[in-house]
Amino acid sequence: MLSGRDIEQLAPGVAAWLERDASPEAVRHALTAHLPPEPLRRPAAFLAHRLTDALPPPSTRPVRTDPLQNCDLCDHAFRAPEPGLCRACRTAPRTHASPL
């Protein structure tokens, strides 16, 4: 069992894995695979060690950050390379006339 404080201290290590494109399943496997048979005295320290020791290399995938746009129909902010409709308005059935 981990305390709330333990979880708060481990969260940045998990975030580092996710920022490096590791899947949640990969993080789970790194933390729970091949646990020692005897009970752990300091489980949070053990997990912190695993998070830092097995941290995957940084992602080489380029980071693309599109600018914020406002949806032409609902004025909702969304990221896209060009102005237009947000995902909700693009996929919603058209029940009213579009201003486009």
N, CA, C and O atoms as a printed pandas DataFrame, in Angstrom:
     atom_number atom_name residue_name chain_id  residue_number  x_coord  y_coord  z_coord
0              1         N          MET        A               1    0.841   -1.180    0.000
1              2        CA          MET        A               1    0.000    0.000    0.000
2              3         C          MET        A               1    0.886    1.243    0.000
3              4         O          MET        A               1    1.923    1.291    0.662
4              5         N          LEU        A               2    0.452    2.240   -0.756
5              6        CA          LEU        A               2    1.169    3.509   -0.817
6              7         C          LEU        A               2    0.295    4.605   -0.221
7              8         O          LEU        A               2   -0.926    4.600   -0.381
8              9         N          SER        A               3    0.927    5.527    0.455
9             10        CA          SER        A               3    0.191    6.661    1.007
10            11         C          SER        A               3   -0.040    7.699   -0.091
11            12         O          SER        A               3    0.553    7.620   -1.167
12            13         N          GLY        A               4   -0.892    8.653    0.189
13            14        CA          GLY        A               4   -1.112    9.743   -0.750
14            15         C          GLY        A               4    0.168   10.520   -1.007
15            16         O          GLY        A               4    0.430   10.952   -2.130
16            17         N          ARG        A               5    0.958   10.694    0.037
17            18        CA          ARG        A               5    2.234   11.404   -0.100
18            19         C          ARG        A               5    3.186   10.619   -1.005
19            20         O          ARG        A               5    3.872   11.200   -1.845
20            21         N          ASP        A               6    3.223    9.283   -0.826
21            22        CA          ASP        A               6    4.062    8.446   -1.686
22            23         C          ASP        A               6    3.656    8.600   -3.151
23            24         O          ASP        A               6    4.504    8.728   -4.034
24            25         N          ILE        A               7    2.356    8.586   -3.390
25            26        CA          ILE        A               7    1.845    8.694   -4.758
26            27         C          ILE        A               7    2.212   10.044   -5.360
27            28         O          ILE        A               7    2.607   10.120   -6.523
28            29         N          GLU        A               8    2.082   11.113   -4.572
29            30        CA          GLU        A               8    2.459   12.441   -5.056
30            31         C          GLU        A               8    3.941   12.504   -5.416
31            32         O          GLU        A               8    4.322   13.157   -6.388
32            33         N          GLN        A               9    4.776   11.821   -4.627
33            34        CA          GLN        A               9    6.208   11.838   -4.899
34            35         C          GLN        A               9    6.568   10.973   -6.109
35            36         O          GLN        A               9    7.553   11.256   -6.790
36            37         N          LEU        A              10    5.795    9.931   -6.385
37            38        CA          LEU        A              10    6.063    9.056   -7.525
38            39         C          LEU        A              10    5.479    9.594   -8.828
39            40         O          LEU        A              10    5.939    9.227   -9.909
40            41         N          ALA        A              11    4.475   10.458   -8.737
41            42        CA          ALA        A              11    3.780   10.951   -9.939
42            43         C          ALA        A              11    4.716   11.600  -10.958
43            44         O          ALA        A              11    4.554   11.333  -12.149
44            45         N          PRO        A              12    5.687   12.437  -10.569
45            46        CA          PRO        A              12    6.577   13.015  -11.583
46            47         C          PRO        A              12    7.392   11.949  -12.327
47            48         O          PRO        A              12    7.678   12.108  -13.513
48            49         N          GLY        A              13    7.759   10.883  -11.645
49            50        CA          GLY        A              13    8.483    9.803  -12.318
50            51         C          GLY        A              13    7.622    9.100  -13.348
51            52         O          GLY        A              13    8.098    8.764  -14.432
52            53         N          VAL        A              14    6.356    8.874  -13.021
53            54        CA          VAL        A              14    5.425    8.270  -13.977
54            55         C          VAL        A              14    5.199    9.227  -15.138
55            56         O          VAL        A              14    5.158    8.801  -16.292
56            57         N          ALA        A              15    5.053   10.516  -14.847
57            58        CA          ALA        A              15    4.859   11.510  -15.899
58            59         C          ALA        A              15    6.053   11.530  -16.854
59            60         O          ALA        A              15    5.877   11.687  -18.062
60            61         N          ALA        A              16    7.262   11.372  -16.319
61            62        CA          ALA        A              16    8.449   11.347  -17.178
62            63         C          ALA        A              16    8.385   10.189  -18.162
63            64         O          ALA        A              16    8.757   10.339  -19.326
64            65         N          TRP        A              17    7.914    9.036  -17.700
65            66        CA          TRP        A              17    7.756    7.885  -18.601
66            67         C          TRP        A              17    6.745    8.205  -19.700
67            68         O          TRP        A              17    7.001    7.945  -20.875
68            69         N          LEU        A              18    5.597    8.770  -19.320
69            70        CA          LEU        A              18    4.547    9.060  -20.293
70            71         C          LEU        A              18    4.987   10.126  -21.285
71            72         O          LEU        A              18    4.622   10.064  -22.459
72            73         N          GLU        A              19    5.766   11.101  -20.831
73            74        CA          GLU        A              19    6.291   12.133  -21.727
74            75         C          GLU        A              19    7.267   11.553  -22.739
75            76         O          GLU        A              19    7.505   12.143  -23.793
76            77         N          ARG        A              20    7.827   10.407  -22.417
77            78        CA          ARG        A              20    8.762    9.739  -23.333
78            79         C          ARG        A              20    8.050    8.674  -24.165
79            80         O          ARG        A              20    8.679    7.751  -24.682
80            81         N          ASP        A              21    6.759    8.815  -24.284
81            82        CA          ASP        A              21    5.906    7.947  -25.115
82            83         C          ASP        A              21    5.793    6.516  -24.612
83            84         O          ASP        A              21    5.472    5.621  -25.393
84            85         N          ALA        A              22    6.047    6.278  -23.340
85            86        CA          ALA        A              22    5.807    4.948  -22.775
86            87         C          ALA        A              22    4.310    4.795  -22.539
87            88         O          ALA        A              22    3.637    5.738  -22.123
88            89         N          SER        A              23    3.808    3.622  -22.803
89            90        CA          SER        A              23    2.382    3.375  -22.576
90            91         C          SER        A              23    2.127    3.150  -21.090
91            92         O          SER        A              23    3.047    2.792  -20.356
92            93         N          PRO        A              24    0.903    3.352  -20.641
93            94        CA          PRO        A              24    0.584    3.036  -19.246
94            95         C          PRO        A              24    0.906    1.576  -18.909
95            96         O          PRO        A              24    1.320    1.272  -17.790
96            97         N          GLU        A              25    0.715    0.684  -19.871
97            98        CA          GLU        A              25    1.052   -0.731  -19.640
98            99         C          GLU        A              25    2.549   -0.912  -19.422
99           100         O          GLU        A              25    2.948   -1.731  -18.595
100          101         N          ALA        A              26    3.385   -0.170  -20.142
101          102        CA          ALA        A              26    4.839   -0.259  -19.957
102          103         C          ALA        A              26    5.231    0.232  -18.568
103          104         O          ALA        A              26    6.104   -0.352  -17.925
104          105         N          VAL        A              27    4.594    1.299  -18.106
105          106        CA          VAL        A              27    4.877    1.807  -16.753
106          107         C          VAL        A              27    4.459    0.765  -15.722
107          108         O          VAL        A              27    5.206    0.467  -14.791
108          109         N          ARG        A              28    3.268    0.219  -15.894
109          110        CA          ARG        A              28    2.768   -0.807  -14.960
110          111         C          ARG        A              28    3.726   -1.999  -14.916
111          112         O          ARG        A              28    4.043   -2.510  -13.842
112          113         N          HIS        A              29    4.180   -2.432  -16.079
113          114        CA          HIS        A              29    5.092   -3.571  -16.131
114          115         C          HIS        A              29    6.415   -3.255  -15.414
115          116         O          HIS        A              29    6.934   -4.076  -14.659
116          117         N          ALA        A              30    6.948   -2.052  -15.665
117          118        CA          ALA        A              30    8.215   -1.668  -15.024
118          119         C          ALA        A              30    8.089   -1.636  -13.505
119          120         O          ALA        A              30    9.041   -1.951  -12.792
120          121         N          LEU        A              31    6.917   -1.258  -13.014
121          122        CA          LEU        A              31    6.736   -1.148  -11.569
122          123         C          LEU        A              31    6.376   -2.462  -10.895
123          124         O          LEU        A              31    6.667   -2.644   -9.713
124          125         N          THR        A              32    5.755   -3.373  -11.616
125          126        CA          THR        A              32    5.226   -4.571  -10.943
126          127         C          THR        A              32    5.860   -5.884  -11.373
127          128         O          THR        A              32    5.648   -6.897  -10.707
128          129         N          ALA        A              33    6.622   -5.911  -12.448
129          130        CA          ALA        A              33    7.209   -7.169  -12.904
130          131         C          ALA        A              33    8.367   -7.584  -11.995
131          132         O          ALA        A              33    9.143   -6.749  -11.530
132          133         N          HIS        A              34    8.460   -8.852  -11.762
133          134        CA          HIS        A              34    9.588   -9.450  -11.026
134          135         C          HIS        A              34    9.797   -8.811   -9.651
135          136         O          HIS        A              34   10.913   -8.441   -9.284
136          137         N          LEU        A              35    8.716   -8.691   -8.912
137          138        CA          LEU        A              35    8.832   -8.160   -7.549
138          139         C          LEU        A              35    9.534   -9.182   -6.670
139          140         O          LEU        A              35    9.384  -10.385   -6.889
140          141         N          PRO        A              36   10.290   -8.735   -5.688
141          142        CA          PRO        A              36   10.954   -9.679   -4.788
142          143         C          PRO        A              36    9.925  -10.475   -3.986
143          144         O          PRO        A              36    8.841   -9.968   -3.700
144          145         N          PRO        A              37   10.253  -11.713   -3.619
145          146        CA          PRO        A              37    9.285  -12.554   -2.906
146          147         C          PRO        A              37    8.986  -12.071   -1.481
147          148         O          PRO        A              37    7.885  -12.288   -0.976
148          149         N          GLU        A              38    9.943  -11.428   -0.840
149          150        CA          GLU        A              38    9.713  -10.973    0.536
150          151         C          GLU        A              38    9.015   -9.619    0.522
151          152         O          GLU        A              38    9.156   -8.862   -0.438
152          153         N          PRO        A              39    8.272   -9.307    1.564
153          154        CA          PRO        A              39    7.597   -8.008    1.627
154          155         C          PRO        A              39    8.608   -6.860    1.595
155          156         O          PRO        A              39    9.691   -6.953    2.172
156          157         N          LEU        A              40    8.242   -5.801    0.926
157          158        CA          LEU        A              40    9.119   -4.634    0.831
158          159         C          LEU        A              40    8.969   -3.772    2.079
159          160         O          LEU        A              40    7.857   -3.543    2.555
160          161         N          ARG        A              41   10.091   -3.298    2.604
161          162        CA          ARG        A              41   10.047   -2.415    3.766
162          163         C          ARG        A              41    9.700   -0.996    3.355
163          164         O          ARG        A              41    8.995   -0.292    4.078
164          165         N          ARG        A              42   10.195   -0.570    2.189
165          166        CA          ARG        A              42    9.948    0.792    1.702
166          167         C          ARG        A              42    9.484    0.706    0.255
167          168         O          ARG        A              42   10.265    0.967   -0.660
168          169         N          PRO        A              43    8.231    0.348    0.036
169          170        CA          PRO        A              43    7.761    0.147   -1.338
170          171         C          PRO        A              43    7.865    1.395   -2.216
171          172         O          PRO        A              43    8.152    1.279   -3.407
172          173         N          ALA        A              44    7.639    2.576   -1.660
173          174        CA          ALA        A              44    7.720    3.796   -2.471
174          175         C          ALA        A              44    9.148    4.022   -2.955
175          176         O          ALA        A              44    9.353    4.420   -4.102
176          177         N          ALA        A              45   10.127    3.777   -2.110
177          178        CA          ALA        A              45   11.531    3.931   -2.509
178          179         C          ALA        A              45   11.890    2.907   -3.581
179          180         O          ALA        A              45   12.621    3.223   -4.520
180          181         N          PHE        A              46   11.385    1.688   -3.447
181          182        CA          PHE        A              46   11.624    0.642   -4.446
182          183         C          PHE        A              46   11.054    1.069   -5.799
183          184         O          PHE        A              46   11.720    0.933   -6.825
184          185         N          LEU        A              47    9.825    1.583   -5.801
185          186        CA          LEU        A              47    9.191    2.004   -7.051
186          187         C          LEU        A              47    9.888    3.231   -7.643
187          188         O          LEU        A              47   10.033    3.331   -8.861
188          189         N          ALA        A              48   10.316    4.156   -6.796
189          190        CA          ALA        A              48   11.049    5.330   -7.282
190          191         C          ALA        A              48   12.331    4.907   -7.974
191          192         O          ALA        A              48   12.698    5.460   -9.011
192          193         N          HIS        A              49   13.011    3.923   -7.397
193          194        CA          HIS        A              49   14.238    3.404   -8.016
194          195         C          HIS        A              49   13.929    2.801   -9.385
195          196         O          HIS        A              49   14.654    3.043  -10.350
196          197         N          ARG        A              50   12.868    2.027   -9.469
197          198        CA          ARG        A              50   12.508    1.421  -10.754
198          199         C          ARG        A              50   12.157    2.487  -11.793
199          200         O          ARG        A              50   12.511    2.358  -12.965
200          201         N          LEU        A              51   11.471    3.524  -11.365
201          202        CA          LEU        A              51   11.092    4.577  -12.311
202          203         C          LEU        A              51   12.308    5.299  -12.867
203          204         O          LEU        A              51   12.328    5.647  -14.048
204          205         N          THR        A              52   13.315    5.530  -12.048
205          206        CA          THR        A              52   14.503    6.243  -12.525
206          207         C          THR        A              52   15.491    5.320  -13.208
207          208         O          THR        A              52   16.120    5.709  -14.192
208          209         N          ASP        A              53   15.638    4.112  -12.709
209          210        CA          ASP        A              53   16.630    3.180  -13.251
210          211         C          ASP        A              53   16.272    2.695  -14.649
211          212         O          ASP        A              53   17.156    2.512  -15.485
212          213         N          ALA        A              54   14.997    2.488  -14.911
213          214        CA          ALA        A              54   14.572    1.935  -16.198
214          215         C          ALA        A              54   13.910    2.982  -17.097
215          216         O          ALA        A              54   13.218    2.623  -18.050
216          217         N          LEU        A              55   14.111    4.263  -16.808
217          218        CA          LEU        A              55   13.488    5.327  -17.595
218          219         C          LEU        A              55   13.862    5.190  -19.064
219          220         O          LEU        A              55   15.047    5.140  -19.394
220          221         N          PRO        A              56   12.867    5.128  -19.958
221          222        CA          PRO        A              56   13.181    5.003  -21.377
222          223         C          PRO        A              56   13.882    6.256  -21.900
223          224         O          PRO        A              56   13.794    7.321  -21.289
224          225         N          PRO        A              57   14.573    6.129  -23.022
225          226        CA          PRO        A              57   15.235    7.310  -23.594
226          227         C          PRO        A              57   14.204    8.321  -24.073
227          228         O          PRO        A              57   13.051    7.967  -24.321
228          229         N          PRO        A              58   14.614    9.579  -24.203
229          230        CA          PRO        A              58   13.672   10.599  -24.684
230          231         C          PRO        A              58   13.131   10.242  -26.066
231          232         O          PRO        A              58   13.813    9.618  -26.879
232          233         N          SER        A              59   11.920   10.642  -26.302
233          234        CA          SER        A              59   11.289   10.403  -27.598
234          235         C          SER        A              59   11.978   11.235  -28.666
235          236         O          SER        A              59   12.333   12.390  -28.429
236          237         N          THR        A              60   12.165   10.657  -29.825
237          238        CA          THR        A              60   12.744   11.398  -30.942
238          239         C          THR        A              60   11.659   11.926  -31.868
239          240         O          THR        A              60   11.948   12.546  -32.891
240          241         N          ARG        A              61   10.415   11.677  -31.500
241          242        CA          ARG        A              61    9.284   12.160  -32.286
242          243         C          ARG        A              61    9.208   13.677  -32.157
243          244         O          ARG        A              61    9.230   14.199  -31.042
244          245         N          PRO        A              62    9.118   14.388  -33.263
245          246        CA          PRO        A              62    9.037   15.848  -33.164
246          247         C          PRO        A              62    7.731   16.273  -32.484
247          248         O          PRO        A              62    6.675   15.681  -32.708
248          249         N          VAL        A              63    7.828   17.288  -31.667
249          250        CA          VAL        A              63    6.660   17.807  -30.968
250          251         C          VAL        A              63    6.023   18.880  -31.842
251          252         O          VAL        A              63    6.677   19.849  -32.228
252          253         N          ARG        A              64    4.756   18.699  -32.148
253          254        CA          ARG        A              64    4.036   19.664  -32.967
254          255         C          ARG        A              64    2.984   20.325  -32.100
255          256         O          ARG        A              64    2.110   19.652  -31.554
256          257         N          THR        A              65    3.062   21.604  -31.974
257          258        CA          THR        A              65    2.071   22.339  -31.205
258          259         C          THR        A              65    1.377   23.312  -32.139
259          260         O          THR        A              65    1.938   24.334  -32.534
260          261         N          ASP        A              66    0.158   22.975  -32.478
261          262        CA          ASP        A              66   -0.626   23.859  -33.339
262          263         C          ASP        A              66   -1.137   25.031  -32.524
263          264         O          ASP        A              66   -1.310   24.913  -31.311
264          265         N          PRO        A              67   -1.384   26.166  -33.176
265          266        CA          PRO        A              67   -1.916   27.320  -32.448
266          267         C          PRO        A              67   -3.368   27.093  -32.043
267          268         O          PRO        A              67   -4.071   26.260  -32.616
268          269         N          LEU        A              68   -3.794   27.847  -31.050
269          270        CA          LEU        A              68   -5.194   27.796  -30.636
270          271         C          LEU        A              68   -6.065   28.483  -31.685
271          272         O          LEU        A              68   -5.728   29.555  -32.188
272          273         N          GLN        A              69   -7.169   27.857  -31.995
273          274        CA          GLN        A              69   -8.162   28.409  -32.917
274          275         C          GLN        A              69   -9.491   28.447  -32.179
275          276         O          GLN        A              69   -9.672   27.712  -31.208
276          277         N          ASN        A              70  -10.410   29.271  -32.609
277          278        CA          ASN        A              70  -11.773   29.277  -32.079
278          279         C          ASN        A              70  -12.676   28.662  -33.127
279          280         O          ASN        A              70  -12.615   29.014  -34.305
280          281         N          CYS        A              71  -13.519   27.736  -32.683
281          282        CA          CYS        A              71  -14.447   27.056  -33.579
282          283         C          CYS        A              71  -15.384   28.077  -34.221
283          284         O          CYS        A              71  -15.892   28.982  -33.559
284          285         N          ASP        A              72  -15.600   27.910  -35.527
285          286        CA          ASP        A              72  -16.475   28.821  -36.263
286          287         C          ASP        A              72  -17.939   28.688  -35.853
287          288         O          ASP        A              72  -18.725   29.610  -36.070
288          289         N          LEU        A              73  -18.321   27.537  -35.255
289          290        CA          LEU        A              73  -19.719   27.352  -34.850
290          291         C          LEU        A              73  -19.956   27.620  -33.374
291          292         O          LEU        A              73  -20.865   28.372  -33.023
292          293         N          CYS        A              74  -19.154   27.020  -32.506
293          294        CA          CYS        A              74  -19.446   27.105  -31.069
294          295         C          CYS        A              74  -18.482   28.000  -30.293
295          296         O          CYS        A              74  -18.674   28.224  -29.098
296          297         N          ASP        A              75  -17.459   28.508  -30.955
297          298        CA          ASP        A              75  -16.459   29.389  -30.352
298          299         C          ASP        A              75  -15.580   28.678  -29.321
299          300         O          ASP        A              75  -14.883   29.333  -28.546
300          301         N          HIS        A              76  -15.608   27.351  -29.308
301          302        CA          HIS        A              76  -14.754   26.559  -28.417
302          303         C          HIS        A              76  -13.308   26.657  -28.911
303          304         O          HIS        A              76  -13.063   26.602  -30.116
304          305         N          ALA        A              77  -12.353   26.802  -27.993
305          306        CA          ALA        A              77  -10.942   26.856  -28.371
306          307         C          ALA        A              77  -10.425   25.436  -28.608
307          308         O          ALA        A              77  -10.755   24.517  -27.858
308          309         N          PHE        A              78   -9.619   25.264  -29.647
309          310        CA          PHE        A              78   -9.004   23.980  -29.955
310          311         C          PHE        A              78   -7.701   24.240  -30.705
311          312         O          PHE        A              78   -7.500   25.325  -31.251
312          313         N          ARG        A              79   -6.821   23.245  -30.730
313          314        CA          ARG        A              79   -5.552   23.389  -31.441
314          315         C          ARG        A              79   -5.679   22.790  -32.831
315          316         O          ARG        A              79   -6.148   21.665  -33.000
316          317         N          ALA        A              80   -5.252   23.565  -33.826
317          318        CA          ALA        A              80   -5.276   23.105  -35.214
318          319         C          ALA        A              80   -4.373   24.020  -36.030
319          320         O          ALA        A              80   -4.144   25.169  -35.653
320          321         N          PRO        A              81   -3.861   23.513  -37.146
321          322        CA          PRO        A              81   -2.991   24.368  -37.969
322          323         C          PRO        A              81   -3.750   25.511  -38.646
323          324         O          PRO        A              81   -3.166   26.556  -38.933
324          325         N          GLU        A              82   -5.050   25.319  -38.903
325          326        CA          GLU        A              82   -5.864   26.325  -39.589
326          327         C          GLU        A              82   -7.181   26.522  -38.838
327          328         O          GLU        A              82   -7.633   25.610  -38.144
328          329         N          PRO        A              83   -7.801   27.692  -38.964
329          330        CA          PRO        A              83   -9.124   27.904  -38.364
330          331         C          PRO        A              83  -10.154   26.964  -38.990
331          332         O          PRO        A              83   -9.952   26.452  -40.091
332          333         N          GLY        A              84  -11.247   26.747  -38.285
333          334        CA          GLY        A              84  -12.301   25.885  -38.793
334          335         C          GLY        A              84  -13.216   25.452  -37.668
335          336         O          GLY        A              84  -13.570   26.243  -36.793
336          337         N          LEU        A              85  -13.598   24.167  -37.702
337          338        CA          LEU        A              85  -14.516   23.618  -36.716
338          339         C          LEU        A              85  -13.761   22.741  -35.728
339          340         O          LEU        A              85  -12.804   22.058  -36.091
340          341         N          CYS        A              86  -14.208   22.766  -34.461
341          342        CA          CYS        A              86  -13.638   21.872  -33.451
342          343         C          CYS        A              86  -14.111   20.446  -33.743
343          344         O          CYS        A              86  -14.998   20.240  -34.571
344          345         N          ARG        A              87  -13.526   19.479  -33.071
345          346        CA          ARG        A              87  -13.870   18.072  -33.299
346          347         C          ARG        A              87  -15.352   17.804  -33.041
347          348         O          ARG        A              87  -15.995   17.089  -33.809
348          349         N          ALA        A              88  -15.890   18.369  -31.975
349          350        CA          ALA        A              88  -17.301   18.132  -31.652
350          351         C          ALA        A              88  -18.214   18.638  -32.767
351          352         O          ALA        A              88  -19.174   17.961  -33.134
352          353         N          CYS        A              89  -17.927   19.812  -33.302
353          354        CA          CYS        A              89  -18.772   20.356  -34.369
354          355         C          CYS        A              89  -18.542   19.623  -35.693
355          356         O          CYS        A              89  -19.470   19.498  -36.492
356          357         N          ARG        A              90  -17.332   19.141  -35.937
357          358        CA          ARG        A              90  -17.071   18.387  -37.174
358          359         C          ARG        A              90  -17.790   17.056  -37.177
359          360         O          ARG        A              90  -18.228   16.591  -38.229
360          361         N          THR        A              91  -17.921   16.431  -36.006
361          362        CA          THR        A              91  -18.501   15.087  -35.949
362          363         C          THR        A              91  -19.975   15.085  -35.564
363          364         O          THR        A              91  -20.635   14.053  -35.686
364          365         N          ALA        A              92  -20.507   16.215  -35.101
365          366        CA          ALA        A              92  -21.922   16.282  -34.695
366          367         C          ALA        A              92  -22.808   16.298  -35.936
367          368         O          ALA        A              92  -22.445   16.883  -36.957
368          369         N          PRO        A              93  -23.965   15.656  -35.845
369          370        CA          PRO        A              93  -24.901   15.736  -36.966
370          371         C          PRO        A              93  -25.345   17.186  -37.165
371          372         O          PRO        A              93  -25.585   17.901  -36.193
372          373         N          ARG        A              94  -25.451   17.607  -38.388
373          374        CA          ARG        A              94  -25.829   18.985  -38.707
374          375         C          ARG        A              94  -27.344   19.120  -38.581
375          376         O          ARG        A              94  -28.103   18.549  -39.364
376          377         N          THR        A              95  -27.767   19.897  -37.566
377          378        CA          THR        A              95  -29.205   20.096  -37.377
378          379         C          THR        A              95  -29.602   21.541  -37.644
379          380         O          THR        A              95  -30.785   21.882  -37.639
380          381         N          HIS        A              96  -28.602   22.386  -37.879
381          382        CA          HIS        A              96  -28.897   23.779  -38.167
382          383         C          HIS        A              96  -27.983   24.242  -39.303
383          384         O          HIS        A              96  -26.987   23.590  -39.615
384          385         N          ALA        A              97  -28.319   25.323  -39.889
385          386        CA          ALA        A              97  -27.527   25.823  -41.017
386          387         C          ALA        A              97  -26.172   26.303  -40.528
387          388         O          ALA        A              97  -26.066   26.983  -39.507
388          389         N          SER        A              98  -25.148   25.940  -41.271
389          390        CA          SER        A              98  -23.794   26.354  -40.933
390          391         C          SER        A              98  -23.510   27.718  -41.521
391          392         O          SER        A              98  -23.942   28.007  -42.637
392          393         N          PRO        A              99  -22.774   28.586  -40.781
393          394        CA          PRO        A              99  -22.460   29.903  -41.315
394          395         C          PRO        A              99  -21.402   29.842  -42.399
395          396         O          PRO        A              99  -21.064   30.869  -42.988
396          397         N          LEU        A             100  -20.872   28.658  -42.675
397          398        CA          LEU        A             100  -19.809   28.543  -43.683
398          399         C          LEU        A             100  -20.326   28.529  -45.071
399          400         O          LEU        A             100  -19.546   28.437  -46.019
